[in-house]
Amino acid sequence: MSTAPVEAPPQRKRKRRSRRQPLYGLRPAVVQAVTEAAQEKDARQVRRLLHPLHHSDVADLLERLPGDVRRQVLSYTTRTLVPEVLTELDDAIREEALEVLDTKAVAAAVQELDTDDAVDILEDLDGNRQQEILEEVDAPDRALIEVSLAFPEDSAGRLMQHDAVAIPQDWTVGETIDYMRESKNLPDEFYDLFVVDAERRLIGTLPLNSMLRARRPVRVRGIMKADVAGVPATMDQEEVALLFRDRDLVSAPVVDDLGTLVGMITIDDIVDVIDEEAQEDLLRLSGVRVADLYEDIFDTARSRFSWLGLNLFTAIAASLVIAIFAETLEQIVALAVLMPIVASMGGNAGTQTLTVAVRAIAMRDFGSRNALRFILKEVIVGLLNGMLFAVLMGIIAGVWFSSWPLGVVIGVAMVLNLVVAGMAGALIPVLLDRWGVDPAIASSVILTTITDVVGFLVFLGLGTLFLLGS
């Protein structure tokens, strides 16, 4: 019996989405429209344009606007601004926004937010302004915010929200579900239930997925995870982020010194911490800050002055080494031409090692066992790369200046400087961390000084010894 071939249904042509039209995010046309409406003092149009935007896009919009236009937009949206917008703003822009918004508007926004977001908004304000806002907040919410503000800056206590679902271990799954359905004080978002004793001390966690798979008569103590340690409220937020990463957590309970449950931290806050810490370390390597993007010219210049001043003195140190060999440079001009190559290769090689080392320290991947191995590895890598580039640069210099002894000198200098660069790039951040100094702040200046001084000293010294001596 033969069967007729089945014709495939005609395929519909997919409409290609323009790369200039993203699925989400802020469109330039909206920024332009809001700017024009604000300049025309059309408050109604400004509010209409902002209304359909996600709060993160509104924050992005405010950050893109010129300062005078941004203040105009904020003044038009004092009563309609979504509170979550304030949590998404850069610190410098948020400070400006809080100056424009009146105290009651800020207090109303703070009261609608989770305690962790409220604390994030209030913690950088001066004491008087902070107190003015808190006085407008209802007493129960104000008390919780003040408790969080009492914890050290950048600690789990500042990061946590106080609303956490706590249940006794003797409850059944059915009782727990009924409680959550009837309670009006549950967090907006949560992923775990925290099991506590009569004194509210943490004894376990119960993930929502585990509870939903269990039958109603099952006791909580039979399905909870008992091998869980609460996050101390005083733990640094960077340590908390590492804990979330290492244990693949989506939420974690926060406890006080007695083990009493005082709140919880969720993954959305940890993502912000990871982003913040990564940006901070990256920018510190260059001596700049996140706020530099939004600060005025004079504030930015002042904040960078000290760092550039330190670089000036390190550059002078390298120049003093060059001055020692002034007579050599006068006689062999080729050394002056090739000298920057040796120093820059050492600096770049050292920066590569430095970046890896600073990241390893930040992620707590360094320990007493692997630190020495890492330093030795980077020295060997420097030696191998130095030998390869020594041959390449030696040939180039020999052909360029018709002097093979000069090629040998620059080759040897490059090998030595890359070895030193690898050792310094690995050793400097390790030593600074041991001495309690943030490696991201000081490592690059010290490294640059070492590679420049060693590069000039070795290259010019070998040139004086072998080229003039012969």
C-alpha positions as CSV (number, residue, x, y, z in Angstrom):
1,M,0.0,0.0,0.0
2,S,1.5,3.3,-1.1
3,T,1.1,6.5,0.7
4,A,1.0,9.9,-0.9
5,P,3.8,12.1,0.1
6,V,2.8,14.6,2.7
7,E,3.5,18.2,1.6
8,A,5.3,20.2,4.2
9,P,3.3,23.3,5.1
10,P,4.7,26.5,3.6
11,Q,7.2,28.1,5.9
12,R,6.5,31.6,7.0
13,K,9.2,34.0,6.4
14,R,10.6,35.3,9.6
15,K,10.6,39.0,10.0
16,R,14.1,40.1,10.7
17,R,14.4,42.3,13.7
18,S,16.6,45.3,13.2
19,R,19.7,45.3,15.2
20,R,18.9,48.9,16.1
21,Q,15.6,47.8,17.7
22,P,16.5,45.8,20.9
23,L,14.0,43.6,22.6
24,Y,14.3,45.7,25.7
25,G,16.2,48.7,26.9
26,L,16.0,52.5,26.4
27,R,15.7,53.8,22.9
28,P,17.5,57.0,21.8
29,A,14.3,58.4,20.4
30,V,12.7,58.2,23.9
31,V,15.7,60.1,25.4
32,Q,15.3,62.8,22.7
33,A,11.5,63.1,23.2
34,V,11.9,63.4,27.0
35,T,14.6,66.0,26.6
36,E,12.5,68.1,24.2
37,A,9.4,67.8,26.4
38,A,11.4,69.0,29.4
39,Q,12.9,71.9,27.5
40,E,9.5,72.9,26.4
41,K,8.3,72.6,30.1
42,D,5.7,70.1,29.1
43,A,5.4,68.2,32.4
44,R,2.4,66.2,31.3
45,Q,4.3,64.9,28.2
46,V,7.3,64.0,30.4
47,R,5.2,61.9,32.7
48,R,3.4,60.3,29.7
49,L,6.7,59.3,28.1
50,L,8.1,57.9,31.4
51,H,5.0,55.9,32.4
52,P,5.4,52.8,30.2
53,L,9.2,52.5,30.9
54,H,10.7,49.9,33.2
55,H,12.2,51.4,36.3
56,S,15.7,50.5,35.2
57,D,15.1,52.2,31.9
58,V,13.9,55.3,33.7
59,A,17.1,55.3,35.8
60,D,19.1,54.9,32.6
61,L,17.2,57.7,31.0
62,L,18.0,60.1,33.9
63,E,21.7,59.2,33.8
64,R,21.8,60.1,30.1
65,L,20.1,63.5,30.4
66,P,22.1,66.7,30.9
67,G,22.1,67.9,34.5
68,D,19.6,70.8,34.0
69,V,17.2,68.6,32.0
70,R,17.5,65.8,34.6
71,R,16.5,68.2,37.4
72,Q,13.6,69.4,35.4
73,V,12.3,65.9,34.7
74,L,12.7,65.0,38.4
75,S,10.7,68.1,39.5
76,Y,7.9,67.0,37.1
77,T,7.8,63.4,38.5
78,T,8.1,64.1,42.2
79,R,4.8,62.3,43.0
80,T,4.8,59.7,40.2
81,L,8.4,58.5,40.2
82,V,8.5,54.7,40.8
83,P,10.5,54.1,44.0
84,E,12.7,51.4,42.4
85,V,14.1,54.0,40.1
86,L,16.1,55.4,42.9
87,T,17.7,52.0,43.6
88,E,19.0,51.7,40.0
89,L,20.6,55.2,39.8
90,D,24.3,55.7,40.0
91,D,25.3,57.0,43.4
92,A,26.2,60.5,42.1
93,I,23.0,60.8,40.1
94,R,20.9,59.5,43.0
95,E,22.4,62.1,45.3
96,E,21.3,64.8,42.9
97,A,17.9,63.3,42.6
98,L,17.4,63.2,46.4
99,E,18.3,66.9,46.5
100,V,15.5,67.7,43.9
101,L,12.8,65.5,45.5
102,D,11.2,66.8,48.6
103,T,11.5,65.0,51.9
104,K,8.0,63.5,51.9
105,A,8.4,62.1,48.4
106,V,11.7,60.4,49.4
107,A,10.1,59.1,52.6
108,A,7.2,57.7,50.6
109,A,9.5,56.0,48.2
110,V,11.6,54.5,51.1
111,Q,8.6,53.2,52.8
112,E,7.5,51.2,49.7
113,L,10.9,49.6,49.2
114,D,12.4,46.5,50.9
115,T,14.6,47.5,53.8
116,D,17.8,46.6,51.9
117,D,16.9,49.0,49.1
118,A,15.8,51.7,51.6
119,V,19.1,51.5,53.4
120,D,21.0,51.7,50.1
121,I,19.3,55.0,49.4
122,L,19.7,56.5,52.9
123,E,23.1,55.3,53.9
124,D,25.1,57.9,52.0
125,L,23.1,60.9,53.1
126,D,24.3,63.3,55.7
127,G,22.9,62.8,59.2
128,N,20.4,65.7,59.2
129,R,18.9,64.8,55.8
130,Q,18.7,61.2,56.7
131,Q,16.9,62.0,60.0
132,E,14.5,64.3,58.2
133,I,13.5,61.5,55.9
134,L,13.2,58.9,58.6
135,E,10.9,61.1,60.6
136,E,8.4,60.9,57.8
137,V,8.5,57.1,57.7
138,D,6.1,55.0,59.7
139,A,7.5,53.9,63.1
140,P,7.7,50.1,62.3
141,D,9.5,50.6,59.0
142,R,11.8,53.3,60.5
143,A,12.8,51.0,63.3
144,L,13.9,48.3,60.8
145,I,15.8,50.7,58.7
146,E,17.6,52.1,61.7
147,V,18.6,48.6,62.8
148,S,20.2,48.0,59.3
149,L,21.9,51.3,59.3
150,A,23.5,50.4,62.7
151,F,25.5,47.6,61.0
152,P,28.9,48.3,59.4
153,E,29.0,49.7,55.9
154,D,29.2,47.0,53.1
155,S,28.1,44.3,55.6
156,A,25.5,41.6,55.3
157,G,23.4,43.6,57.8
158,R,23.2,46.5,55.4
159,L,22.5,44.2,52.5
160,M,19.7,42.1,54.0
161,Q,16.0,42.7,54.0
162,H,14.3,42.0,57.3
163,D,11.2,40.3,55.8
164,A,12.0,36.6,55.8
165,V,9.5,33.7,56.1
166,A,10.3,31.9,59.3
167,I,8.4,28.7,60.3
168,P,8.7,26.1,63.1
169,Q,9.9,22.6,62.3
170,D,6.8,21.0,63.7
171,W,4.5,22.5,61.1
172,T,3.3,20.4,58.2
173,V,3.6,21.3,54.6
174,G,-0.2,22.0,54.6
175,E,0.1,24.3,57.6
176,T,3.0,26.2,55.9
177,I,1.1,26.7,52.7
178,D,-2.0,27.9,54.5
179,Y,0.1,30.3,56.5
180,M,1.7,31.8,53.4
181,R,-1.7,32.2,51.7
182,E,-3.2,34.0,54.7
183,S,-0.2,36.1,55.8
184,K,-0.1,39.7,54.6
185,N,3.5,40.3,55.7
186,L,5.4,38.1,53.3
187,P,8.3,39.4,51.2
188,D,7.5,40.3,47.6
189,E,10.0,37.7,46.4
190,F,11.5,34.8,48.3
191,Y,13.0,31.4,47.4
192,D,13.5,29.7,50.7
193,L,11.6,29.3,54.0
194,F,13.8,29.4,57.2
195,V,13.1,27.0,59.9
196,V,13.5,28.3,63.4
197,D,13.1,27.2,67.0
198,A,11.0,28.9,69.7
199,E,13.7,31.6,70.3
200,R,13.8,32.2,66.5
201,R,17.2,30.6,66.2
202,L,18.0,29.2,62.8
203,I,17.9,25.4,62.5
204,G,17.4,24.8,58.8
205,T,16.1,26.0,55.5
206,L,13.3,24.7,53.3
207,P,13.5,25.6,49.5
208,L,10.1,26.3,48.0
209,N,10.5,23.7,45.3
210,S,11.1,21.0,48.0
211,M,8.0,22.1,49.9
212,L,5.8,22.1,46.8
213,R,6.8,18.6,45.9
214,A,5.9,17.2,49.3
215,R,2.4,16.2,50.4
216,R,0.4,18.3,52.9
217,P,0.8,15.9,56.0
218,V,4.6,15.8,55.7
219,R,6.4,17.6,58.6
220,V,8.8,20.4,57.8
221,R,11.6,18.8,59.9
222,G,11.5,15.8,57.6
223,I,12.3,17.7,54.4
224,M,14.3,20.7,55.6
225,K,18.0,21.2,55.1
226,A,19.6,21.1,58.5
227,D,23.2,21.5,57.4
228,V,23.0,25.3,56.8
229,A,24.9,28.1,58.5
230,G,23.4,31.5,58.6
231,V,25.4,34.5,57.2
232,P,26.6,36.6,60.1
233,A,25.1,40.1,59.9
234,T,28.6,41.6,60.2
235,M,30.1,39.6,57.3
236,D,31.6,41.8,54.5
237,Q,29.4,41.9,51.4
238,E,32.2,40.6,49.3
239,E,32.5,37.5,51.4
240,V,28.7,37.0,51.1
241,A,29.0,37.2,47.3
242,L,31.7,34.6,47.4
243,L,29.5,32.4,49.5
244,F,26.7,32.7,47.0
245,R,29.0,31.8,44.2
246,D,30.7,28.9,45.8
247,R,27.4,27.3,47.1
248,D,25.2,28.3,44.2
249,L,22.7,30.1,46.5
250,V,19.7,32.1,45.5
251,S,19.0,33.3,49.0
252,A,20.6,33.0,52.4
253,P,19.5,33.6,56.0
254,V,21.2,36.3,58.0
255,V,21.8,35.8,61.8
256,D,23.0,37.8,64.7
257,D,25.7,36.7,67.2
258,L,23.3,34.4,69.0
259,G,22.2,32.6,65.8
260,T,18.9,34.4,65.7
261,L,17.3,34.9,62.3
262,V,17.3,38.6,61.5
263,G,16.7,38.7,57.8
264,M,17.7,37.3,54.4
265,I,19.8,38.2,51.4
266,T,18.6,37.3,47.9
267,I,20.5,36.8,44.6
268,D,19.4,40.1,43.0
269,D,21.3,42.0,45.7
270,I,24.4,39.8,45.2
271,V,24.4,40.5,41.5
272,D,24.7,44.2,42.3
273,V,27.5,43.5,44.9
274,I,29.5,41.4,42.3
275,D,29.1,44.2,39.7
276,E,30.0,46.9,42.2
277,E,33.1,45.1,43.5
278,A,34.3,44.2,40.0
279,Q,33.9,47.8,38.9
280,E,35.6,49.1,42.0
281,D,38.7,46.9,41.6
282,L,38.9,47.6,37.8
283,L,38.8,51.3,38.3
284,R,41.1,51.4,41.2
285,L,43.9,49.9,39.1
286,S,43.8,53.1,37.1
287,G,43.2,55.4,40.0
288,V,39.6,56.5,39.0
289,R,36.2,56.1,40.4
290,V,32.7,55.2,39.2
291,A,31.5,58.6,40.1
292,D,34.0,60.2,37.6
293,L,31.5,59.7,34.8
294,Y,29.0,62.0,36.4
295,E,31.0,64.4,38.6
296,D,31.8,67.9,37.4
297,I,35.2,68.8,35.8
298,F,36.9,70.2,38.9
299,D,35.8,67.3,41.2
300,T,37.0,64.7,38.7
301,A,40.3,66.6,38.3
302,R,40.8,66.8,42.0
303,S,40.1,63.1,42.6
304,R,42.7,62.1,40.0
305,F,45.4,64.6,41.1
306,S,46.9,62.5,43.9
307,W,47.1,59.4,41.7
308,L,48.8,61.3,38.9
309,G,51.1,63.0,41.4
310,L,52.3,59.6,42.6
311,N,52.8,58.6,39.0
312,L,54.9,61.7,38.5
313,F,57.3,60.8,41.2
314,T,57.6,57.2,39.9
315,A,58.4,58.6,36.5
316,I,61.0,60.9,38.0
317,A,62.6,57.8,39.6
318,A,62.8,56.1,36.2
319,S,64.2,59.3,34.6
320,L,67.0,59.4,37.3
321,V,68.1,56.0,36.1
322,I,68.2,57.3,32.5
323,A,70.2,60.3,33.6
324,I,72.9,58.0,35.0
325,F,73.6,56.8,31.4
326,A,73.3,60.3,29.8
327,E,76.9,60.0,28.3
328,T,76.1,56.5,26.9
329,L,72.9,57.8,25.2
330,E,74.9,60.7,23.6
331,Q,77.3,58.2,22.1
332,I,74.8,55.5,21.1
333,V,71.6,57.1,19.9
334,A,70.1,53.7,19.0
335,L,69.8,53.0,22.7
336,A,67.4,56.0,23.2
337,V,65.3,54.7,20.3
338,L,65.0,51.2,21.6
339,M,64.9,52.0,25.3
340,P,61.0,52.5,25.5
341,I,60.5,49.1,23.9
342,V,62.1,47.2,26.8
343,A,60.3,49.2,29.4
344,S,56.8,48.9,27.8
345,M,57.1,45.2,27.1
346,G,58.0,44.6,30.8
347,G,55.1,46.9,31.9
348,N,52.5,45.1,29.7
349,A,53.7,41.6,30.7
350,G,53.6,42.6,34.4
351,T,50.1,44.1,34.0
352,Q,48.9,40.8,32.6
353,T,50.2,38.9,35.6
354,L,49.0,41.6,38.0
355,T,45.4,41.4,36.6
356,V,45.3,37.7,37.2
357,A,46.7,38.0,40.7
358,V,44.4,40.8,41.8
359,R,41.4,38.8,40.5
360,A,42.6,35.6,42.3
361,I,42.9,37.5,45.5
362,A,39.5,39.2,45.1
363,M,37.9,35.8,44.5
364,R,39.8,34.2,47.4
365,D,41.5,31.7,45.0
366,F,44.9,32.4,46.5
367,G,46.2,30.5,49.5
368,S,49.5,29.7,51.1
369,R,49.7,26.6,49.1
370,N,49.3,27.9,45.6
371,A,50.7,31.5,46.0
372,L,54.3,30.3,45.6
373,R,53.3,28.0,42.7
374,F,51.6,30.9,40.9
375,I,54.7,33.2,41.4
376,L,57.0,30.5,40.0
377,K,54.7,29.9,37.1
378,E,54.6,33.6,36.1
379,V,58.4,33.8,36.3
380,I,58.7,30.9,33.9
381,V,56.1,32.4,31.6
382,G,58.1,35.7,31.7
383,L,61.2,33.7,30.8
384,L,59.6,31.9,27.9
385,N,58.0,35.0,26.4
386,G,61.2,37.0,27.1
387,M,63.3,34.5,25.1
388,L,60.8,34.5,22.2
389,F,60.6,38.3,22.0
390,A,64.4,38.6,22.6
391,V,65.1,36.6,19.4
392,L,62.5,38.6,17.5
393,M,63.6,42.0,18.7
394,G,67.3,41.1,18.6
395,I,66.9,40.4,14.8
396,I,64.9,43.6,14.3
397,A,67.5,45.7,16.2
398,G,70.4,44.1,14.5
399,V,69.1,44.6,11.0
400,W,67.7,48.1,11.8
401,F,70.9,49.6,13.2
402,S,73.3,47.1,11.5
403,S,74.7,46.1,14.9
404,W,74.3,42.5,16.1
405,P,75.8,43.3,19.5
406,L,73.0,45.8,19.9
407,G,70.5,43.1,19.1
408,V,72.0,40.8,21.7
409,V,71.9,43.6,24.3
410,I,68.2,44.4,23.8
411,G,67.5,40.6,23.7
412,V,69.1,40.0,27.0
413,A,67.5,43.1,28.6
414,M,64.1,42.0,27.4
415,V,64.5,38.5,28.9
416,L,65.6,39.9,32.3
417,N,62.8,42.6,32.3
418,L,60.0,40.1,31.5
419,V,61.2,37.7,34.2
420,V,61.2,40.6,36.7
421,A,57.9,41.8,35.4
422,G,56.3,38.3,35.9
423,M,57.8,38.0,39.4
424,A,56.7,41.6,40.4
425,G,53.3,41.3,38.9
426,A,52.6,38.1,41.0
427,L,54.5,39.1,44.1
428,I,53.3,42.7,44.6
429,P,49.6,42.1,45.1
430,V,50.3,39.0,47.3
431,L,52.5,41.1,49.6
432,L,50.1,44.0,49.7
433,D,47.2,41.7,50.6
434,R,49.3,40.2,53.4
435,W,50.0,43.7,54.7
436,G,46.4,44.6,54.7
437,V,46.6,47.0,51.7
438,D,44.1,46.7,48.8
439,P,46.1,45.3,45.9
440,A,43.8,47.0,43.4
441,I,44.9,50.5,44.7
442,A,48.7,50.4,44.8
443,S,49.8,47.5,42.7
444,S,49.9,49.2,39.3
445,V,52.0,52.1,40.4
446,I,54.6,49.9,42.1
447,L,54.7,47.5,39.1
448,T,55.2,50.3,36.6
449,T,58.1,51.8,38.6
450,I,59.8,48.4,38.9
451,T,59.5,47.5,35.2
452,D,60.6,50.9,34.1
453,V,63.6,51.2,36.4
454,V,64.7,47.6,35.8
455,G,64.2,47.9,32.1
456,F,66.2,51.1,31.7
457,L,68.9,50.0,34.2
458,V,69.5,46.6,32.5
459,F,69.3,47.8,28.9
460,L,71.4,50.9,29.4
461,G,73.8,49.1,31.7
462,L,74.4,46.3,29.3
463,G,74.7,48.8,26.5
464,T,77.4,50.7,28.4
465,L,79.2,47.6,29.4
466,F,79.3,45.7,26.0
467,L,78.9,48.4,23.4
468,L,81.0,51.2,24.7
469,G,83.4,48.9,26.4
470,S,84.1,47.2,23.1
